[in-house]
Amino acid sequence: MTFAATEKRPHDYVRHGTTNLFAALNVATSEVLGECKQNRNGANFLAILKRR
């Protein structure tokens, strides 16, 4: 089995219309927390964890 070459993109490539799903599991209650955000960064993830 061989893997195909990685896709090449120009330096100015922008992903339009994408979103990021952040999810966390509360093991004490088995509750899954999730939220979609435009940006993927630590501040957005921490906001979800502090929500509950």
PQR file of N, CA, C, O and H, with PARSE charges and radii, in Angstrom:
ATOM      1  N   MET A   1       0.843  -1.184   0.000 -0.4000 1.5000
ATOM      2  CA  MET A   1       0.000   0.000   0.000 -0.0000 2.0000
ATOM      3  C   MET A   1       0.880   1.236   0.000  0.5500 1.7000
ATOM      4  O   MET A   1       1.788   1.353   0.823 -0.5500 1.4000
ATOM      5  N   THR A   2       0.624   2.144  -0.899 -0.4000 1.5000
ATOM      6  CA  THR A   2       1.394   3.383  -0.970 -0.0000 2.0000
ATOM      7  C   THR A   2       0.473   4.563  -0.727  0.5500 1.7000
ATOM      8  O   THR A   2      -0.719   4.523  -1.029 -0.5500 1.4000
ATOM      9  H   THR A   2      -0.114   2.049  -1.568  0.4000 1.0000
ATOM     10  N   PHE A   3       1.047   5.593  -0.184 -0.4000 1.5000
ATOM     11  CA  PHE A   3       0.287   6.808   0.082 -0.0000 2.0000
ATOM     12  C   PHE A   3       0.521   7.815  -1.036  0.5500 1.7000
ATOM     13  O   PHE A   3       1.636   7.942  -1.543 -0.5500 1.4000
ATOM     14  H   PHE A   3       2.016   5.626   0.062  0.4000 1.0000
ATOM     15  N   ALA A   4      -0.513   8.516  -1.408 -0.4000 1.5000
ATOM     16  CA  ALA A   4      -0.408   9.534  -2.452 -0.0000 2.0000
ATOM     17  C   ALA A   4       0.374  10.732  -1.925  0.5500 1.7000
ATOM     18  O   ALA A   4       0.462  10.946  -0.716 -0.5500 1.4000
ATOM     19  H   ALA A   4      -1.418   8.413  -0.996  0.4000 1.0000
ATOM     20  N   ALA A   5       0.929  11.493  -2.825 -0.4000 1.5000
ATOM     21  CA  ALA A   5       1.666  12.699  -2.446 -0.0000 2.0000
ATOM     22  C   ALA A   5       0.708  13.699  -1.812  0.5500 1.7000
ATOM     23  O   ALA A   5      -0.479  13.732  -2.139 -0.5500 1.4000
ATOM     24  H   ALA A   5       0.858  11.319  -3.807  0.4000 1.0000
ATOM     25  N   THR A   6       1.225  14.499  -0.918 -0.4000 1.5000
ATOM     26  CA  THR A   6       0.388  15.507  -0.271 -0.0000 2.0000
ATOM     27  C   THR A   6      -0.028  16.557  -1.289  0.5500 1.7000
ATOM     28  O   THR A   6       0.674  16.816  -2.266 -0.5500 1.4000
ATOM     29  H   THR A   6       2.189  14.472  -0.652  0.4000 1.0000
ATOM     30  N   GLU A   7      -1.168  17.144  -1.040 -0.4000 1.5000
ATOM     31  CA  GLU A   7      -1.697  18.158  -1.947 -0.0000 2.0000
ATOM     32  C   GLU A   7      -0.904  19.446  -1.796  0.5500 1.7000
ATOM     33  O   GLU A   7      -0.607  19.871  -0.680 -0.5500 1.4000
ATOM     34  H   GLU A   7      -1.739  16.934  -0.247  0.4000 1.0000
ATOM     35  N   LYS A   8      -0.566  20.055  -2.900 -0.4000 1.5000
ATOM     36  CA  LYS A   8       0.178  21.315  -2.892 -0.0000 2.0000
ATOM     37  C   LYS A   8      -0.790  22.484  -2.950  0.5500 1.7000
ATOM     38  O   LYS A   8      -1.772  22.460  -3.693 -0.5500 1.4000
ATOM     39  H   LYS A   8      -0.807  19.710  -3.807  0.4000 1.0000
ATOM     40  N   ARG A   9      -0.502  23.502  -2.159 -0.4000 1.5000
ATOM     41  CA  ARG A   9      -1.329  24.712  -2.152 -0.0000 2.0000
ATOM     42  C   ARG A   9      -0.413  25.924  -2.242  0.5500 1.7000
ATOM     43  O   ARG A   9       0.714  25.893  -1.748 -0.5500 1.4000
ATOM     44  H   ARG A   9       0.295  23.522  -1.556  0.4000 1.0000
ATOM     45  N   PRO A  10      -0.894  26.988  -2.870 -0.5600 1.5000
ATOM     46  CA  PRO A  10      -0.064  28.200  -2.932  0.2800 2.0000
ATOM     47  C   PRO A  10       0.015  28.876  -1.563  0.5500 1.7000
ATOM     48  O   PRO A  10      -0.796  28.601  -0.679 -0.5500 1.4000
ATOM     49  N   HIS A  11       0.983  29.748  -1.398 -0.4000 1.5000
ATOM     50  CA  HIS A  11       1.207  30.411  -0.115 -0.0000 2.0000
ATOM     51  C   HIS A  11       0.040  31.299   0.308  0.5500 1.7000
ATOM     52  O   HIS A  11      -0.107  31.590   1.495 -0.5500 1.4000
ATOM     53  H   HIS A  11       1.642  29.971  -2.116  0.4000 1.0000
ATOM     54  N   ASP A  12      -0.781  31.728  -0.626 -0.4000 1.5000
ATOM     55  CA  ASP A  12      -1.897  32.624  -0.300 -0.0000 2.0000
ATOM     56  C   ASP A  12      -3.229  31.882  -0.212  0.5500 1.7000
ATOM     57  O   ASP A  12      -4.287  32.502  -0.320 -0.5500 1.4000
ATOM     58  H   ASP A  12      -0.662  31.492  -1.591  0.4000 1.0000
ATOM     59  N   TYR A  13      -3.193  30.575  -0.020 -0.4000 1.5000
ATOM     60  CA  TYR A  13      -4.405  29.758   0.074 -0.0000 2.0000
ATOM     61  C   TYR A  13      -5.178  30.104   1.345  0.5500 1.7000
ATOM     62  O   TYR A  13      -4.599  30.173   2.429 -0.5500 1.4000
ATOM     63  H   TYR A  13      -2.334  30.071   0.067  0.4000 1.0000
ATOM     64  N   VAL A  14      -6.494  30.322   1.208 -0.4000 1.5000
ATOM     65  CA  VAL A  14      -7.359  30.646   2.343 -0.0000 2.0000
ATOM     66  C   VAL A  14      -8.543  29.683   2.324  0.5500 1.7000
ATOM     67  O   VAL A  14      -9.155  29.471   1.277 -0.5500 1.4000
ATOM     68  H   VAL A  14      -6.965  30.267   0.327  0.4000 1.0000
ATOM     69  N   ARG A  15      -8.863  29.106   3.468 -0.4000 1.5000
ATOM     70  CA  ARG A  15     -10.014  28.211   3.570 -0.0000 2.0000
ATOM     71  C   ARG A  15     -11.252  29.043   3.866  0.5500 1.7000
ATOM     72  O   ARG A  15     -11.419  29.533   4.983 -0.5500 1.4000
ATOM     73  H   ARG A  15      -8.365  29.278   4.318  0.4000 1.0000
ATOM     74  N   HIS A  16     -12.105  29.202   2.891 -0.4000 1.5000
ATOM     75  CA  HIS A  16     -13.342  29.976   3.067 -0.0000 2.0000
ATOM     76  C   HIS A  16     -14.469  29.042   3.490  0.5500 1.7000
ATOM     77  O   HIS A  16     -14.594  27.933   2.969 -0.5500 1.4000
ATOM     78  H   HIS A  16     -11.969  28.804   1.984  0.4000 1.0000
ATOM     79  N   GLY A  17     -15.276  29.489   4.421 -0.4000 1.5000
ATOM     80  CA  GLY A  17     -16.453  28.734   4.810 -0.0000 2.0000
ATOM     81  C   GLY A  17     -16.189  27.557   5.723  0.5500 1.7000
ATOM     82  O   GLY A  17     -17.019  26.652   5.803 -0.5500 1.4000
ATOM     83  H   GLY A  17     -15.175  30.389   4.844  0.4000 1.0000
ATOM     84  N   THR A  18     -15.074  27.537   6.406 -0.4000 1.5000
ATOM     85  CA  THR A  18     -14.798  26.443   7.324 -0.0000 2.0000
ATOM     86  C   THR A  18     -15.148  26.855   8.747  0.5500 1.7000
ATOM     87  O   THR A  18     -15.234  28.042   9.064 -0.5500 1.4000
ATOM     88  H   THR A  18     -14.400  28.273   6.340  0.4000 1.0000
ATOM     89  N   THR A  19     -15.343  25.871   9.582 -0.4000 1.5000
ATOM     90  CA  THR A  19     -15.614  26.126  10.990 -0.0000 2.0000
ATOM     91  C   THR A  19     -14.867  25.095  11.818  0.5500 1.7000
ATOM     92  O   THR A  19     -14.488  24.041  11.306 -0.5500 1.4000
ATOM     93  H   THR A  19     -15.272  24.907   9.324  0.4000 1.0000
ATOM     94  N   ASN A  20     -14.656  25.385  13.070 -0.4000 1.5000
ATOM     95  CA  ASN A  20     -13.920  24.498  13.973 -0.0000 2.0000
ATOM     96  C   ASN A  20     -14.842  24.020  15.074  0.5500 1.7000
ATOM     97  O   ASN A  20     -15.518  24.822  15.718 -0.5500 1.4000
ATOM     98  H   ASN A  20     -14.964  26.241  13.486  0.4000 1.0000
ATOM     99  N   LEU A  21     -14.870  22.729  15.290 -0.4000 1.5000
ATOM    100  CA  LEU A  21     -15.681  22.141  16.346 -0.0000 2.0000
ATOM    101  C   LEU A  21     -14.794  21.852  17.542  0.5500 1.7000
ATOM    102  O   LEU A  21     -13.820  21.108  17.432 -0.5500 1.4000
ATOM    103  H   LEU A  21     -14.321  22.078  14.767  0.4000 1.0000
ATOM    104  N   PHE A  22     -15.126  22.435  18.684 -0.4000 1.5000
ATOM    105  CA  PHE A  22     -14.445  22.160  19.935 -0.0000 2.0000
ATOM    106  C   PHE A  22     -15.346  21.245  20.751  0.5500 1.7000
ATOM    107  O   PHE A  22     -16.551  21.479  20.846 -0.5500 1.4000
ATOM    108  H   PHE A  22     -15.918  23.040  18.773  0.4000 1.0000
ATOM    109  N   ALA A  23     -14.770  20.208  21.337 -0.4000 1.5000
ATOM    110  CA  ALA A  23     -15.565  19.278  22.136 -0.0000 2.0000
ATOM    111  C   ALA A  23     -14.778  18.871  23.368  0.5500 1.7000
ATOM    112  O   ALA A  23     -13.551  18.784  23.333 -0.5500 1.4000
ATOM    113  H   ALA A  23     -13.791  20.017  21.260  0.4000 1.0000
ATOM    114  N   ALA A  24     -15.486  18.622  24.451 -0.4000 1.5000
ATOM    115  CA  ALA A  24     -14.875  18.183  25.698 -0.0000 2.0000
ATOM    116  C   ALA A  24     -15.821  17.211  26.392  0.5500 1.7000
ATOM    117  O   ALA A  24     -17.040  17.333  26.274 -0.5500 1.4000
ATOM    118  H   ALA A  24     -16.483  18.693  24.480  0.4000 1.0000
ATOM    119  N   LEU A  25     -15.265  16.257  27.106 -0.4000 1.5000
ATOM    120  CA  LEU A  25     -16.050  15.260  27.834 -0.0000 2.0000
ATOM    121  C   LEU A  25     -15.881  15.484  29.327  0.5500 1.7000
ATOM    122  O   LEU A  25     -14.760  15.533  29.834 -0.5500 1.4000
ATOM    123  H   LEU A  25     -14.274  16.158  27.202  0.4000 1.0000
ATOM    124  N   ASN A  26     -16.999  15.620  30.029 -0.4000 1.5000
ATOM    125  CA  ASN A  26     -16.992  15.691  31.486 -0.0000 2.0000
ATOM    126  C   ASN A  26     -17.113  14.261  31.986  0.5500 1.7000
ATOM    127  O   ASN A  26     -18.197  13.679  31.950 -0.5500 1.4000
ATOM    128  H   ASN A  26     -17.910  15.581  29.618  0.4000 1.0000
ATOM    129  N   VAL A  27     -16.001  13.687  32.456 -0.4000 1.5000
ATOM    130  CA  VAL A  27     -16.011  12.277  32.855 -0.0000 2.0000
ATOM    131  C   VAL A  27     -16.847  12.021  34.098  0.5500 1.7000
ATOM    132  O   VAL A  27     -17.312  10.899  34.297 -0.5500 1.4000
ATOM    133  H   VAL A  27     -15.121  14.159  32.486  0.4000 1.0000
ATOM    134  N   ALA A  28     -17.049  13.017  34.931 -0.4000 1.5000
ATOM    135  CA  ALA A  28     -17.849  12.836  36.142 -0.0000 2.0000
ATOM    136  C   ALA A  28     -19.325  12.623  35.817  0.5500 1.7000
ATOM    137  O   ALA A  28     -20.006  11.844  36.484 -0.5500 1.4000
ATOM    138  H   ALA A  28     -16.671  13.928  34.770  0.4000 1.0000
ATOM    139  N   THR A  29     -19.817  13.320  34.786 -0.4000 1.5000
ATOM    140  CA  THR A  29     -21.243  13.241  34.451 -0.0000 2.0000
ATOM    141  C   THR A  29     -21.507  12.598  33.089  0.5500 1.7000
ATOM    142  O   THR A  29     -22.663  12.410  32.710 -0.5500 1.4000
ATOM    143  H   THR A  29     -19.264  13.953  34.245  0.4000 1.0000
ATOM    144  N   SER A  30     -20.456  12.261  32.359 -0.4000 1.5000
ATOM    145  CA  SER A  30     -20.548  11.717  30.989 -0.0000 2.0000
ATOM    146  C   SER A  30     -21.202  12.695  30.019  0.5500 1.7000
ATOM    147  O   SER A  30     -21.754  12.289  28.997 -0.5500 1.4000
ATOM    148  H   SER A  30     -19.517  12.414  32.668  0.4000 1.0000
ATOM    149  N   GLU A  31     -21.138  13.966  30.340 -0.4000 1.5000
ATOM    150  CA  GLU A  31     -21.707  14.995  29.476 -0.0000 2.0000
ATOM    151  C   GLU A  31     -20.676  15.443  28.448  0.5500 1.7000
ATOM    152  O   GLU A  31     -19.513  15.668  28.784 -0.5500 1.4000
ATOM    153  H   GLU A  31     -20.689  14.296  31.170  0.4000 1.0000
ATOM    154  N   VAL A  32     -21.102  15.571  27.202 -0.4000 1.5000
ATOM    155  CA  VAL A  32     -20.228  16.043  26.140 -0.0000 2.0000
ATOM    156  C   VAL A  32     -20.571  17.494  25.845  0.5500 1.7000
ATOM    157  O   VAL A  32     -21.724  17.825  25.569 -0.5500 1.4000
ATOM    158  H   VAL A  32     -22.047  15.388  26.929  0.4000 1.0000
ATOM    159  N   LEU A  33     -19.568  18.352  25.906 -0.4000 1.5000
ATOM    160  CA  LEU A  33     -19.741  19.768  25.607 -0.0000 2.0000
ATOM    161  C   LEU A  33     -19.155  20.026  24.232  0.5500 1.7000
ATOM    162  O   LEU A  33     -18.064  19.546  23.925 -0.5500 1.4000
ATOM    163  H   LEU A  33     -18.632  18.083  26.130  0.4000 1.0000
ATOM    164  N   GLY A  34     -19.857  20.772  23.409 -0.4000 1.5000
ATOM    165  CA  GLY A  34     -19.350  21.080  22.088 -0.0000 2.0000
ATOM    166  C   GLY A  34     -19.846  22.415  21.602  0.5500 1.7000
ATOM    167  O   GLY A  34     -20.937  22.863  21.953 -0.5500 1.4000
ATOM    168  H   GLY A  34     -20.743  21.162  23.659  0.4000 1.0000
ATOM    169  N   GLU A  35     -19.024  23.044  20.787 -0.4000 1.5000
ATOM    170  CA  GLU A  35     -19.390  24.349  20.233 -0.0000 2.0000
ATOM    171  C   GLU A  35     -18.562  24.602  18.980  0.5500 1.7000
ATOM    172  O   GLU A  35     -17.390  24.230  18.923 -0.5500 1.4000
ATOM    173  H   GLU A  35     -18.137  22.680  20.501  0.4000 1.0000
ATOM    174  N   CYS A  36     -19.161  25.226  17.985 -0.4000 1.5000
ATOM    175  CA  CYS A  36     -18.468  25.589  16.753 -0.0000 2.0000
ATOM    176  C   CYS A  36     -18.010  27.039  16.830  0.5500 1.7000
ATOM    177  O   CYS A  36     -18.756  27.918  17.263 -0.5500 1.4000
ATOM    178  H   CYS A  36     -20.113  25.528  18.032  0.4000 1.0000
ATOM    179  N   LYS A  37     -16.787  27.273  16.409 -0.4000 1.5000
ATOM    180  CA  LYS A  37     -16.210  28.623  16.409 -0.0000 2.0000
ATOM    181  C   LYS A  37     -15.537  28.892  15.079  0.5500 1.7000
ATOM    182  O   LYS A  37     -15.173  27.958  14.365 -0.5500 1.4000
ATOM    183  H   LYS A  37     -16.181  26.560  16.058  0.4000 1.0000
ATOM    184  N   GLN A  38     -15.370  30.157  14.743 -0.4000 1.5000
ATOM    185  CA  GLN A  38     -14.692  30.533  13.503 -0.0000 2.0000
ATOM    186  C   GLN A  38     -13.181  30.354  13.617  0.5500 1.7000
ATOM    187  O   GLN A  38     -12.533  29.963  12.646 -0.5500 1.4000
ATOM    188  H   GLN A  38     -15.666  30.916  15.323  0.4000 1.0000
ATOM    189  N   ASN A  39     -12.615  30.632  14.782 -0.4000 1.5000
ATOM    190  CA  ASN A  39     -11.169  30.559  14.976 -0.0000 2.0000
ATOM    191  C   ASN A  39     -10.806  29.390  15.863  0.5500 1.7000
ATOM    192  O   ASN A  39     -11.560  29.018  16.762 -0.5500 1.4000
ATOM    193  H   ASN A  39     -13.142  30.949  15.571  0.4000 1.0000
ATOM    194  N   ARG A  40      -9.634  28.806  15.600 -0.4000 1.5000
ATOM    195  CA  ARG A  40      -9.143  27.703  16.428 -0.0000 2.0000
ATOM    196  C   ARG A  40      -7.994  28.234  17.278  0.5500 1.7000
ATOM    197  O   ARG A  40      -6.879  28.425  16.793 -0.5500 1.4000
ATOM    198  H   ARG A  40      -9.021  29.108  14.870  0.4000 1.0000
ATOM    199  N   ASN A  41      -8.288  28.467  18.556 -0.4000 1.5000
ATOM    200  CA  ASN A  41      -7.238  28.925  19.459 -0.0000 2.0000
ATOM    201  C   ASN A  41      -7.553  28.463  20.883  0.5500 1.7000
ATOM    202  O   ASN A  41      -8.648  27.972  21.159 -0.5500 1.4000
ATOM    203  H   ASN A  41      -9.194  28.311  18.951  0.4000 1.0000
ATOM    204  N   GLY A  42      -6.601  28.622  21.763 -0.4000 1.5000
ATOM    205  CA  GLY A  42      -6.748  28.170  23.134 -0.0000 2.0000
ATOM    206  C   GLY A  42      -7.825  28.905  23.905  0.5500 1.7000
ATOM    207  O   GLY A  42      -8.476  28.326  24.774 -0.5500 1.4000
ATOM    208  H   GLY A  42      -5.711  29.021  21.539  0.4000 1.0000
ATOM    209  N   ALA A  43      -8.019  30.180  23.593 -0.4000 1.5000
ATOM    210  CA  ALA A  43      -9.031  30.960  24.307 -0.0000 2.0000
ATOM    211  C   ALA A  43     -10.431  30.410  24.050  0.5500 1.7000
ATOM    212  O   ALA A  43     -11.249  30.346  24.968 -0.5500 1.4000
ATOM    213  H   ALA A  43      -7.490  30.651  22.887  0.4000 1.0000
ATOM    214  N   ASN A  44     -10.712  30.012  22.810 -0.4000 1.5000
ATOM    215  CA  ASN A  44     -12.028  29.438  22.508 -0.0000 2.0000
ATOM    216  C   ASN A  44     -12.220  28.106  23.213  0.5500 1.7000
ATOM    217  O   ASN A  44     -13.308  27.826  23.716 -0.5500 1.4000
ATOM    218  H   ASN A  44     -10.048  30.064  22.065  0.4000 1.0000
ATOM    219  N   PHE A  45     -11.188  27.287  23.257 -0.4000 1.5000
ATOM    220  CA  PHE A  45     -11.299  25.994  23.932 -0.0000 2.0000
ATOM    221  C   PHE A  45     -11.484  26.174  25.439  0.5500 1.7000
ATOM    222  O   PHE A  45     -12.304  25.484  26.045 -0.5500 1.4000
ATOM    223  H   PHE A  45     -10.304  27.515  22.848  0.4000 1.0000
ATOM    224  N   LEU A  46     -10.746  27.076  26.040 -0.4000 1.5000
ATOM    225  CA  LEU A  46     -10.903  27.324  27.474 -0.0000 2.0000
ATOM    226  C   LEU A  46     -12.286  27.866  27.806  0.5500 1.7000
ATOM    227  O   LEU A  46     -12.824  27.560  28.870 -0.5500 1.4000
ATOM    228  H   LEU A  46     -10.079  27.637  25.548  0.4000 1.0000
ATOM    229  N   ALA A  47     -12.863  28.651  26.934 -0.4000 1.5000
ATOM    230  CA  ALA A  47     -14.204  29.190  27.158 -0.0000 2.0000
ATOM    231  C   ALA A  47     -15.211  28.056  27.239  0.5500 1.7000
ATOM    232  O   ALA A  47     -16.140  28.112  28.046 -0.5500 1.4000
ATOM    233  H   ALA A  47     -12.426  28.901  26.070  0.4000 1.0000
ATOM    234  N   ILE A  48     -15.043  27.028  26.417 -0.4000 1.5000
ATOM    235  CA  ILE A  48     -15.953  25.870  26.472 -0.0000 2.0000
ATOM    236  C   ILE A  48     -15.759  25.093  27.769  0.5500 1.7000
ATOM    237  O   ILE A  48     -16.732  24.658  28.384 -0.5500 1.4000
ATOM    238  H   ILE A  48     -14.289  26.982  25.762  0.4000 1.0000
ATOM    239  N   LEU A  49     -14.517  24.918  28.183 -0.4000 1.5000
ATOM    240  CA  LEU A  49     -14.273  24.177  29.426 -0.0000 2.0000
ATOM    241  C   LEU A  49     -14.813  24.912  30.645  0.5500 1.7000
ATOM    242  O   LEU A  49     -15.294  24.276  31.583 -0.5500 1.4000
ATOM    243  H   LEU A  49     -13.727  25.271  27.683  0.4000 1.0000
ATOM    244  N   LYS A  50     -14.744  26.219  30.649 -0.4000 1.5000
ATOM    245  CA  LYS A  50     -15.219  27.000  31.798 -0.0000 2.0000
ATOM    246  C   LYS A  50     -16.717  27.194  31.788  0.5500 1.7000
ATOM    247  O   LYS A  50     -17.289  27.656  32.776 -0.5500 1.4000
ATOM    248  H   LYS A  50     -14.353  26.736  29.887  0.4000 1.0000
ATOM    249  N   ARG A  51     -17.366  26.847  30.681 -0.4000 1.5000
ATOM    250  CA  ARG A  51     -18.813  27.033  30.562 -0.0000 2.0000
ATOM    251  C   ARG A  51     -19.576  26.226  31.594  0.5500 1.7000
ATOM    252  O   ARG A  51     -20.645  26.661  32.022 -0.5500 1.4000
ATOM    253  H   ARG A  51     -16.901  26.472  29.879  0.4000 1.0000
ATOM    254  N   ARG A  52     -19.090  25.097  32.004 -0.4000 1.5000
ATOM    255  CA  ARG A  52     -19.784  24.245  32.971 -0.0000 2.0000
ATOM    256  C   ARG A  52     -18.956  23.995  34.177  0.5500 1.7000
ATOM    257  O   ARG A  52     -19.393  23.295  35.090 -0.5500 1.4000
ATOM    258  H   ARG A  52     -18.221  24.744  31.656  0.4000 1.0000
TER
END
